[in-house]
Amino acid sequence: MTPPRLLSLLVLLAVALARPAISADQAGAVQRVPVFRRNHVVMSYPEKTDRRYLAFPAVIDLGDDVLISYKRTHSHSGDNGSMQESIRLNGLTGAFSERQVMAKLDGAIMQSGEWVRFPNGDIGNYIDTQQTDLAGVTTRIGARFVRSTDGGHTFGPVERIGVVDGVEYGYPFEFITEGKETWMLVMTFSNLTGGKSVYSGRRTAGSVNVIHSFDNGRSWRFVRNLTEEFGNVPINESTFKRQGDGFLVSTRGYDDRHRLHLTDRNFKVLRQVDLTATYPFIASHMGRPRLFEQGGVVYLLGRNSTRKPLSTERVAPMQLCLFRLDPEKLTVSSYAILDNAENANVVDGYYACPYFRTVGGKTRLNVITYKGLDQQPPQIIRLEYLWDEVR
């Protein structure tokens, strides 16, 4: 028979092990590593299958189902003929259906797609379209899009956004739809009409702009050049959300910095901070950041590098992290390491999109992302967490 005191100690140990690991960072933020996690491979292709490199998923939540778009290709970039596929996933069970080639152009690269739901109910997917020449140089050739009028079951032809107030855009990042209005966060490039180089350093970048539509994406108008508004910071992949009467924007920099910016309703900056300079657990920029709100609290999801890469490395160790924000103070109060706390050799991955479901009365965070370990082609995966463990 186990002595009562020993039994009590064993019970306390079992309870402690069942809780998420929590520690305080030197910057004051709380770090969490969840105990409960499910990893479900949504899409992969067998060995020797043509174009089995799957990357850059984006998600739109339709209620029971979610639509996922992703690039199917041979490599991370520079691969003419790459296509955007889409699948319909049951958001609760993970079962998928309706896999289809959603967008493809001969001789072009359909790199990253981003979903939008317009005020009239149409669903669009806007795609960073590229091309690689015979010398191996890849350039943007103008963003394209496809549109669905039947809830994402079928899509129309690939169309070009074209020139908007003198500028053609190349890389759509995100959309906000409210009432009869839609805003797009999108990037310019110097080789496209109206694009100018605004930064010369490790790379040459265009600007990140906001454009606006009143007619369900049939036409667009320029609103603000955020690169200039934020002080000519060299930014690229960005995310935004409504925050009170204005907007909260989070930006990845070509200068390996990650920032938060609070703006008014016209995207005029009110306050901004450099998160990389403030928090040791953000060693560089965050890849493909996503802002979202759940339960009245704002979060930032993205690929976080634990340190800058060494000269012998292509990439630094990367993790998928969720950051809890104070959008008024522009601070991080806690963060959860959702994947790769063990710092395995993830060579490509973690452009991630969240959605929520309730199971047995408990809220669960689902994350659709991609992940490639060692030298294996990445797969599209669904990660599932108990929201109370990571929020």
N, C-alpha and C positions, 0 to 999 in steps of 0.2 A: 504494500500500500504506500502511495506517495505521501510524504509528510505534508501537512497543511501549508507550512510556510513555503516549501519548494513548489507546491502546486500553485500557490498565489503568484510566485515569481514567474512560473511558466506561462500563466495566463496573461500577465502584464507584458511579457516578451512577445507573445503571439499578437496581442493588440497593437503593440508598437510596430511590429513587422508588417501588419496589414494597413498601416497608414502611409500616405505618401511621404517621401523623404523631404524634409523642410530644413533649410539652413538660411542664415542671414548673410548676405553679401556685404563686402566692405563699403559699398555705396549706400547701404541701408535697405536695399530691395530684398525681398524674401525669394529664395529659390525653391522650386518644387520639382520633384521627379515622381510622376504618378506610378502607382502600383498596378492598377487595372489598365490594360491596353490590349486591344485586339488589332491584329495586322491581317488584312485581307487583300490578296492580290486580285485587283479588278480586271486588269488586262495585261497579257504578255503574249508573245508569239514564240512558237517552238524554234529550236535550233535550226539553222539553215533556211529559215523563212526570210523572204525578201523584206527589207525595211522593218526590222524587229526592235529598233531603238525608239522607245516611246517616252515622250517628254512634254512638259509645260501644260499640264491639265488646267482647265478652268471649269467652273461649276455654276449652274443656275438651278436654284431650288424651285420645283414646280408643285410642291405639296407632298403627295405620296412618292413621287419620283424626283430624281435629279438628272439633269442633262450634263454630261461631261464631254468636253472637247479636248483633244490632245494632238500633238504632232506625231506622225509616224514617219520614220526616217532611218538613215544609216548612222547618223552621228549627231552631235549636239548642234552643229551649224554647218553652213557651206555646202549643203547637199541639194542641188537642183532636183526637182521632182518630188520633194517632200510634200506630204498632204496633211490636211486636218481631217481626222475622223471624229465621229461623235457616237456616244452610246447613251442609252437610257438605263438608269440604275434605280432599283427600288431602294429608297433611302434608309429603310429599316433592315431589310434582309441582305442587301448587297447583290441580289440577283440582277443581271443585266439583260437587256434586249435591244433590238433596233440598232445594231452597229451598222454604221454607214460611212462612206467617204463623203464628208460634208463639203469640202472645198479642195480643189486641185487645179493647178495651172501648169501646162507643159513648160518645162524649162525654168520654173520658178520654185521658190522655197516658201511654203506656208508655215511660218515659224511659230508664232504664238497667237492663239485666238482668245478673244475676250467677249463674254456674254453681255447682252443688254436686253431688258424687257421694256418696250416702248409703251407710252400711255394708252395706245389703242390695243394693246395685247400682243402685238407682233414681237417675235424674238429674233434678235440679230446676233451674229458672231462676227466681230471685227478683227482682222488678221494682219499681223506684221508680215508683210510680203517682201521677200528678198530675192536676190539673184547673184550667182557666182559666175564670174567670167572665166575665160580660158587660162588666165594668169592666177586664178585662185582667189581673186579679190571679190568680197561679198559686199553688195550695196543694197539699200532699200529702193524699191521701185514703186512705192506708193501703196498705202494701206487698202486692202480689199475687204469686202463683207459679203455675207450671205444672210438671207432673211427667211423666216418661217412664219406662215400665217395660220398654222394648225397645231400650235403647241410644241413645235420641235420634232414632229414626226417626219416632215419633209422640208427641204430647203430649196430656195430658188437659185438662179445662176450666180456665179461669182461676179460681183460688181465692184467698181472703183469709187472711192469717196470723191476723188477729184480735188480741185483747187477750192479752198475756203478762204475768202477775203485775201486772195493773192498768195496763199500758202498751200502746198500739198503735204500731208502728214504721212508718217511712216510707221509709227509704233503706238497703237492704242493700248492704254493701260487699264482704264476703268471707266465706269459710267454711274451716274446718279439720275434716277427718274423720280420726279415729284409732280403730281398733278398732270399738267399738260406739257411739262418741260423735261428735257434731258440734257445733262452736261457730260462731256467726254474729256478725260484727261489723256493727252496724246503728245507725241514728240515729233519735232521737226528734224530734218537732215539736210546738210549743205548741198547735196547733189540733187535734191528735189526742189521744185519751184518755190521760191520765196524763203528757202532755208538758208541760214547763216551759221558759220562756225562761231561759237561763243567761248570756247575753251580749247587751249592747246597745251597738252601735257602728255601724260601716258596715252591718252586718246583724244580725238577731236569730237566734240559733242555739239548737237544742236540744242534747241530749247524745249522745255516742257511747257505746253500751253493748255488752256482750257477753252473748249469751244462748246456751242450751245445750239440746241434744236427745239423749235416749237411745233414741228410737224412730223414727229415720229421718225426722225432721221432722214427725211427726204432732202433736207437742206440743213446747213450748219452755218453759224456765225462766230467769229472770234470774240473771246471775252477777255483773256489776260495771258500775258507771257509770264509764267511763274518763275522761270529762271531769272529774268530781270527783276521781278518783284521781290524775290528772296535774296537779292544782292549779288546777282550773277554767279550764284553757286553752280558748280558743274554737276548737274543732276540728270538722272535718267529714269529708271523704273520708279514709279510713284503710285501712291494710293490716296484716296480722299473719301471723306464722309461728311454729312451734315453735322454741325456742332452749334446748337442754338440757332442764332440768326445767321451764322457764318459757316465756315468749313474748317475741318482739321485735315491737314495734308502731311503725309510722311514720305520722305524722299531718300532714295539711294544715290550716293554720289560717286562720280568717277574718281574722286579724291579719297575714296575709301572711308567716307564719313556717312553716318546716318542721322537724319534730322527730323524734327517735328516742327510744323508751322501752323499757327492759328491765324485765320483770316476773317475779314468781315464778309458780308453777303456778296460783295463785288470782287472777292478774292484779293483784296488789299491786305497785306500782312499786318498783323497786330503784334504778335510775339513769335519768336522762333528759338529753338535750342539745338545744339549739337549733342546728340545722345552718345556718340562714340567718345567724345571728350569727357563726358560725365560719368559713364558707367563702364567699369572694367570688364564686365561680362559681354559687352558689345565691342568686339575687338576691331571691327571694320564696318562695312556696310551690311545691310540685310538684303538678301536676294529676293526679288519679287514680293515686296511687302504687301500685306492686306490689313486694312483697318476694318473693324466691325464692332457693333454694339450688341451686348446681350445682358438682359436684366438691368438696363440703365447704366452699365459700366462699359467703358471703351477698351478694346484690346487691339494689339498689333501682332500679327502672325507672319513669320517669315523664316528664311534660311539665315542662320546666324553663324558666322565664323568665330571659332573660339580663339583664334589668333591670326595674325597676318601670315600669308604663306612664306615659307623659306625659299631661297633661290633655287633649291633643288626640287621644289614642289610645284605642280600645276595649280593646285588649290590647297588652302588650309583646311584642317579638320572642320567639318560643318555639322551643325545640329539644326533640327527643327524646333523653334522656340515660340512660345506664346507670352507676350508681355502685357501686363495689366497697367493701364495708363491713367493718369489724372490729366484730362484734356485741357483744363484751365491752367494748371501749374506747369504743364508739359513735362511731367516727371513719370518715372516708372516705379510703381510700388511693389510689384512682384513679377516673377517670371517662372514659367514652367518649361522644362526641357522635355518636349514631347517625343523626340526620337534621337537616338544616337548619343545618349549620355555616356556610353562606353567609348566614344570616339573611334568607332570602327572606320574602315577605309571607304567612306561614301565618296565616290569620285564625281557624281553628278546627281542633283536632286533638290527636293524641297521647295519648288514653286508650289504653294499649297493654298487650298480654298476650304473654308469651314462650312458646315451646316449642322443643324441640331435636330435630334429626335428624342422622344420620351419613351423609356422602356421601364415597365413596372413602377411608374410614378417617379422615376429618376431621369433627370436630364442628362443626355449624353452628347458630347462633342464628337462629330465625325469630321475627319480631315481627308480630303482627296489630294494626293500629291504624287510625285514620281521619285524613284530612288534606284540608283545603280551602285552596287557594292563591288569593290575591287575592279576587275576589268569586264564585268558583266554588263550587258545593255540594261538600262533602267526599265522598270515596270511601272505601271500605274497602280497605286495601292490606296486602300482605304484604312485609315487608322481611327480607332474608336476609344474614347476615354469617358470616365465618369466626370461630369462637369465640376462636381464639388471638389474633386481632387486637383484640378488644374486652374480653376478660376481665381 
